[in-house]
Amino acid sequence: MKINKIIVLDDELIIRKSLQEQLRKRRYCVASCSTLAQVRSLLEKDHFDLVFADMCLPDGQGMELLSHTRANSPRVVMMTGHGSVECAVKCMQMGAFDYILKPFSVESIELILKKAESAPEKNSLAIKASEGQGSPLIGESSCMLQLKALIGKVSATEATVMITGENGTGKEEVSNEIHRLSSLNQKPFIKINCAALSENLIESELFGHEKGSFTGANQAREGRFESANHGTLLLDEIGEISPRIQAKLLRVLQEHQFERVGGNKTLNVQVRLIASTNKDLQKAVECGEFREDLYYRLNVFPIQVPPLRQRGQDILILAEHFLHEYANKYNKIILGFTDEVREALLQYPWPGNVRQLQNALSRAIILSEEGKKMDLLTLALTHPQNAHDSCPIKSLEALERDHILSVLSQSGGSLEKAADLLKINTRVLRNKLKLYQAV
């Protein structure tokens, strides 16, 4: 399992500091405490992956933590200076991940960390959320339950799937889940973004080319269909391909055959196709922009991914997930959201969907104060204008603020890197951030 955040629980300051320093050198996010009450408070406010817990504490036995954390996901390593075989067996029976005697060596801690990182994930909601990496499959709203049901049904087949939805809803993650649950999950899963390539390039990417077939073709190259043979191919933004490529794609779907660019040899493939688009392809067919016969070949099993604004409380579930993810990434402890932030998250229309929520939380965590809850100032949501509204002109200060926050986000939260990119020193950058947080 992936280890990001660790708690060190020991009432001996020297041991606590020593272990904390060793773990931080390995770039883990570490919180330390000396009592059961303190660690329980931490676990109620945030998600941790691993706990090193002393057996004897001022307010109880460390083993009491095992029953507390079993449903809350952290694995627990018990520590004691008075070890016995019976004690070790009892700890393991109660659900401890491992058991270590004090004083322990650097090597013994290294072994436990390696064991934890190679262990399978625990079956808990928090761990599933951390696996999602922004997946829209996190959530229990009615529309998401319907989506999961559709994915489960079509994954049991090799039918062609058409995934539609707005930008940022997570269409690619849905395709990942279809492939993961299918019988082809050990076979190749090849992806191509049709909108990112010109007509000539996409033809070569899809079908491959022979040496000398065009300028720069110095050697023969197989295309994505060949690479995906006996597996799955995702054609992202399928609505962007030209009529000529549409015709070649139709032939592959009908006959399972094609030729490389510049080649005469007919190649046979067996590929499970998944297509995705944010366009209304039915309208594109009516306008003559997309072939009707290809549309029906692709639209065998349509799946509509709901926009985030229709997912209700899923917004908060996703927000909690991104809070944990980016707090781990930026090595910060943020104690959740204020009530005002929760309300704002639910009321905001999220035109950019899950992707926008992810970016907003990433930026807000960079600006949030360590050890406190995220507030509205750091979240800084701006309401989008309706289509009929006039476009507002931003002040110079607002433009500077947005640019600084964008550069800081791209720099992974590093003030030094951001200041270097902005051509200012870190003191000036820090002062500007303080100023904007006070606005």
C-alpha positions in Angstrom: 0.0 0.0 0.0 1.1 3.6 -0.5 2.4 5.2 2.7 2.1 9.0 3.0 1.0 10.0 6.5 2.3 8.4 9.7 1.6 8.9 13.4 4.2 8.3 16.1 2.6 7.7 19.4 5.0 7.4 22.4 5.2 9.2 25.7 9.0 9.2 25.7 10.1 12.4 24.0 13.5 11.0 22.8 12.0 8.0 21.1 9.2 10.1 19.6 11.6 12.7 18.2 14.1 10.1 16.9 11.5 8.1 15.0 9.8 11.2 13.7 13.1 12.5 12.3 13.9 9.1 10.7 10.5 9.0 9.0 10.7 12.6 7.8 14.1 11.9 6.2 12.2 9.4 4.0 9.8 12.2 3.1 6.8 10.9 5.0 4.3 13.4 6.5 4.6 12.7 10.3 2.5 13.7 13.2 3.5 12.8 16.8 1.6 12.6 20.1 2.1 11.2 23.5 -1.4 10.0 24.6 -4.3 7.9 23.2 -6.6 10.9 23.4 -4.3 12.9 21.1 -4.0 10.2 18.5 -7.8 9.6 18.5 -8.3 13.3 17.9 -5.9 13.2 14.9 -7.7 10.1 13.5 -11.1 11.8 13.7 -9.9 14.8 11.8 -7.6 13.3 9.1 -6.6 10.0 7.4 -3.3 8.3 8.2 -1.8 5.3 6.7 0.4 3.9 9.5 0.7 4.3 13.3 3.7 3.4 15.4 2.2 3.0 18.9 3.8 2.4 22.2 2.2 -0.3 24.4 2.2 1.6 27.7 0.8 5.2 27.6 -0.2 7.7 30.3 -3.9 7.3 29.6 -4.1 3.6 28.7 -2.7 0.7 26.6 -1.6 1.2 23.0 -3.5 -2.0 22.1 -6.7 -0.1 22.7 -5.9 1.7 19.5 -6.2 -1.5 17.4 -10.0 -1.7 17.7 -10.3 2.1 17.2 -8.3 2.1 13.9 -9.4 -1.1 12.3 -12.4 0.6 10.6 -10.5 3.8 10.1 -7.8 2.4 7.9 -4.3 3.0 9.4 -2.2 -0.1 10.1 -0.7 -0.2 13.6 2.8 -1.2 14.5 3.1 -1.9 18.3 6.2 -0.8 20.1 7.4 -2.0 23.5 10.5 -2.2 25.7 9.2 -5.2 27.5 8.5 -7.8 24.8 7.4 -11.4 25.0 6.2 -14.0 22.6 2.7 -14.0 24.2 2.4 -10.2 24.0 3.4 -10.2 20.3 0.9 -13.0 19.5 -1.9 -11.1 21.3 -1.1 -7.9 19.4 -1.2 -9.7 16.0 -4.5 -11.4 17.0 -6.0 -8.1 17.8 -5.1 -6.8 14.3 -1.7 -5.2 14.7 0.3 -4.9 11.4 3.6 -5.6 13.1 5.4 -5.6 16.5 8.8 -4.1 17.3 11.0 -4.0 20.4 12.6 -0.9 21.8 15.3 0.2 21.4 14.9 -0.4 17.7 17.5 0.1 14.9 17.2 2.1 11.8 17.2 -1.1 9.8 14.3 -2.6 11.7 12.2 0.5 10.9 13.2 0.3 7.3 12.0 -3.3 7.1 8.6 -2.5 8.6 8.2 0.4 6.1 9.1 -1.8 3.2 6.6 -4.5 4.4 3.9 -1.9 4.8 4.5 -0.4 1.3 4.3 -3.8 -0.3 1.2 -4.9 1.6 -2.2 -5.0 -0.1 -4.6 -2.2 0.6 -7.1 -2.6 3.5 -10.7 -2.8 2.4 -11.9 0.6 3.7 -13.6 3.7 2.2 -10.6 5.9 3.0 -8.2 3.6 1.2 -10.5 3.2 -1.8 -10.7 6.9 -2.0 -6.9 7.3 -2.0 -6.7 4.7 -4.8 -9.1 6.8 -6.9 -6.7 9.6 -7.8 -9.6 11.8 -8.7 -11.8 9.1 -10.0 -15.5 10.1 -10.4 -16.3 6.6 -9.1 -15.8 7.9 -5.6 -19.3 8.7 -4.4 -22.6 7.2 -3.5 -25.2 9.5 -5.1 -28.0 7.9 -7.1 -26.5 8.9 -10.4 -23.1 7.4 -9.5 -24.7 4.2 -8.3 -26.4 3.9 -11.7 -23.1 4.6 -13.4 -21.4 1.9 -11.4 -24.2 -0.5 -12.2 -23.8 0.1 -16.0 -20.0 -0.3 -15.8 -20.5 -3.6 -14.0 -22.8 -4.9 -16.6 -20.8 -3.9 -19.7 -17.5 -4.9 -18.2 -18.7 -8.5 -18.3 -18.8 -8.3 -22.1 -16.5 -7.1 -24.8 -19.1 -4.7 -26.3 -18.1 -1.3 -27.8 -18.8 1.5 -25.3 -19.5 5.2 -26.0 -18.7 7.4 -22.9 -20.1 10.9 -23.0 -20.0 13.8 -20.6 -18.8 17.3 -19.9 -15.1 18.1 -19.7 -13.6 17.2 -16.3 -16.3 14.7 -15.3 -13.9 11.7 -15.5 -14.6 9.9 -18.7 -11.2 8.4 -18.8 -11.5 7.1 -15.3 -14.7 5.4 -16.3 -12.9 3.7 -19.2 -10.2 2.6 -16.8 -12.8 1.0 -14.6 -14.4 -0.8 -17.5 -11.1 -2.3 -18.5 -10.1 -3.2 -14.9 -13.3 -5.2 -14.4 -13.3 -6.9 -17.8 -11.8 -10.2 -18.7 -9.2 -8.3 -20.8 -7.7 -6.6 -17.8 -4.4 -8.5 -18.2 -4.2 -7.5 -21.9 -3.0 -4.2 -23.3 -5.0 -1.0 -22.6 -4.0 1.6 -25.2 -5.2 5.2 -25.1 -5.1 8.0 -27.7 -6.4 11.6 -27.6 -7.9 12.2 -31.0 -8.1 16.0 -30.4 -4.4 16.3 -29.7 -3.2 15.2 -33.2 -3.5 16.5 -36.8 -5.3 14.3 -39.4 -2.0 12.9 -40.8 -0.5 12.2 -37.4 -3.7 10.5 -36.0 -3.8 8.2 -39.1 -0.2 7.1 -38.4 -0.9 6.8 -34.7 -4.0 4.7 -35.1 -2.9 2.4 -38.0 1.0 2.7 -38.0 3.1 3.4 -41.0 5.8 1.8 -43.2 9.3 3.1 -43.7 9.5 5.9 -46.2 5.7 6.4 -46.3 6.1 10.1 -45.6 8.9 12.6 -44.7 10.4 11.6 -41.4 9.2 8.0 -41.5 12.7 6.5 -41.1 11.4 3.2 -39.9 8.3 1.1 -39.9 6.1 1.7 -36.8 3.0 -0.2 -35.5 -0.1 1.8 -34.7 -2.3 1.8 -31.6 -4.7 -0.8 -33.1 -1.8 -3.3 -33.4 -0.5 -2.4 -29.9 -4.0 -3.0 -28.5 -4.6 -6.3 -30.3 -6.5 -8.7 -28.1 -6.9 -5.9 -25.6 -8.7 -2.6 -25.3 -8.3 0.7 -27.2 -9.6 4.0 -25.8 -10.3 6.7 -28.5 -10.7 9.9 -26.4 -12.5 12.8 -28.0 -13.7 10.7 -30.9 -15.8 13.5 -32.2 -12.7 15.4 -33.4 -11.6 12.9 -36.2 -12.0 13.9 -39.8 -14.4 12.1 -42.3 -11.5 10.3 -44.0 -10.3 8.8 -40.7 -13.9 8.0 -39.8 -14.1 5.9 -42.9 -10.9 3.9 -42.0 -12.1 3.5 -38.5 -15.5 2.2 -39.6 -13.7 -0.5 -41.7 -11.7 -1.7 -38.7 -14.9 -2.0 -36.6 -16.7 -3.9 -39.4 -14.0 -6.1 -40.8 -11.3 -6.0 -38.1 -8.8 -5.2 -40.8 -6.6 -2.3 -42.0 -3.3 -1.4 -43.7 -0.5 0.7 -42.3 0.0 4.1 -43.9 2.1 3.5 -47.1 1.7 -0.3 -46.8 -0.1 -3.0 -48.8 -0.3 -5.8 -46.3 -3.7 -6.2 -44.7 -3.5 -6.7 -40.9 -6.1 -8.4 -38.8 -6.9 -7.2 -35.2 -9.3 -8.1 -32.5 -9.8 -5.1 -30.2 -12.4 -4.0 -27.7 -13.1 -0.4 -28.4 -14.1 2.3 -26.0 -14.8 5.8 -27.3 -15.4 9.0 -25.4 -16.5 12.5 -26.2 -17.8 15.8 -24.7 -19.7 16.5 -28.0 -23.3 15.7 -28.9 -22.5 13.2 -31.7 -26.1 12.8 -32.6 -26.2 16.5 -33.5 -22.9 16.1 -35.4 -24.5 13.3 -37.4 -27.5 15.6 -38.2 -25.1 18.3 -39.3 -23.1 16.0 -41.5 -20.0 16.3 -39.4 -20.0 12.6 -38.2 -20.8 9.5 -40.1 -24.1 8.0 -39.1 -23.0 4.4 -39.7 -19.9 4.9 -37.6 -22.0 6.6 -34.8 -24.2 3.5 -34.5 -21.1 1.2 -34.6 -19.6 3.1 -31.7 -22.8 3.7 -29.7 -23.5 0.1 -28.9 -23.5 0.7 -25.2 -23.7 4.4 -24.2 -22.7 5.6 -20.8 -23.3 9.2 -19.7 -21.0 10.5 -16.9 -23.0 13.0 -14.7 -21.6 16.5 -14.1 -20.4 17.2 -10.6 -23.2 19.7 -9.9 -25.7 16.8 -10.1 -23.9 14.6 -7.6 -25.0 16.2 -4.3 -23.0 15.0 -1.3 -20.5 13.3 -3.5 -18.9 16.8 -3.8 -17.9 16.6 -0.1 -16.7 13.0 -0.4 -14.4 14.0 -3.3 -13.3 17.2 -1.5 -12.2 15.1 1.5 -10.3 12.8 -0.8 -8.5 15.6 -2.5 -7.8 17.2 0.9 -6.0 14.0 2.0 -4.2 13.6 -1.3 -2.8 17.1 -1.6 -2.1 17.5 2.1 0.1 14.4 1.8 1.7 15.7 -1.4 2.6 19.1 0.2 3.4 17.6 3.6 0.8 19.6 5.4 -1.7 18.8 8.1 -5.0 20.4 7.4 -7.8 19.7 9.9 -10.7 19.5 7.4 -13.1 22.2 6.3 -15.0 24.9 8.0 -18.8 24.8 7.8 -18.7 27.8 5.4 -16.4 25.9 3.1 -18.6 22.8 3.1 -21.6 24.9 2.2 -19.7 26.8 -0.5 -18.5 23.5 -2.0 -22.1 22.2 -2.2 -23.5 25.5 -3.7 -20.8 26.1 -6.3 -21.9 25.0 -9.8 -18.5 23.5 -10.7 -18.5 24.2 -14.5 -15.1 22.4 -14.7 -16.5 19.4 -12.8 -14.2 17.0 -10.9 -11.0 18.4 -12.5 -11.9 21.9 -11.3 -12.6 20.7 -7.8 -9.3 18.9 -7.7 -7.3 22.0 -8.8 -9.2 24.2 -6.4 -8.4 22.0 -3.5 -4.7 21.7 -4.5 -4.3 25.5 -4.6 -6.3 26.0 -1.3 -4.1 23.5 0.6 -1.0 25.4 -0.5 -2.5 28.6 1.0 -4.0 27.0 4.1 -2.4 27.5 7.5 -0.8 24.4 9.0 -2.8 22.7 11.7 -6.0 24.5 11.0 -9.2 24.0 8.9 -9.4 25.3 5.4 -11.4 28.5 5.2 -13.2 30.4 2.4 -10.4 32.8 1.8 -8.0 30.1 0.8 -10.6 28.2 -1.2 -11.3 31.4 -3.2 -14.1 30.3 -5.5 -15.2 32.7 -8.1 -18.7 32.3 -9.5 -18.8 31.9 -13.3 -20.8 34.3 -15.4 -23.9 33.1 -17.2 -23.7 33.2 -21.0 -25.9 36.3 -21.2 -23.9 38.2 -18.6 -21.3 40.7 -19.6 -17.7 39.6 -19.1 -16.3 41.4 -16.1 -12.9 43.1 -16.3 -10.5 42.0 -13.5 -8.4 44.4 -11.6 -4.6 44.3 -12.0 -4.4 43.1 -8.4 -6.8 40.2 -9.2 -4.9 39.2 -12.3 -1.6 39.2 -10.4 -3.2 37.2 -7.6 -4.5 34.5 -10.0 -1.2 34.3 -11.8 0.8 33.9 -8.6 -1.5 31.2 -7.3 -1.3 29.4 -10.7 2.5 29.5 -10.7 2.6 28.4 -7.1 0.4 25.4 -7.8 2.6 24.4 -10.8 5.6 24.6 -8.6 4.2 22.0 -6.2 3.8 24.6 -3.4 7.5 25.5 -3.4 7.9 29.2 -2.7 11.5 29.1 -4.0 10.6 27.6 -7.3 7.6 29.9 -7.7 9.6 33.0 -6.9 12.3 32.0 -9.4 9.6 31.6 -12.1 8.1 34.9 -11.2 11.5 36.6 -11.1 10.9 37.9 -7.6 12.5 37.0 -4.3 10.7 34.7 -1.8 10.2 37.5 0.7 8.2 39.5 -1.8 6.2 36.4 -2.8 5.5 35.6 0.8 4.3 39.2 1.5 2.0 39.1 -1.6 0.5 35.8 -0.5 -0.2 37.3 3.0 -1.8 40.4 1.4 -4.1 38.3 -0.9 -5.2 36.1 2.0 -6.2 39.2 3.9 -8.3 40.5 1.0 
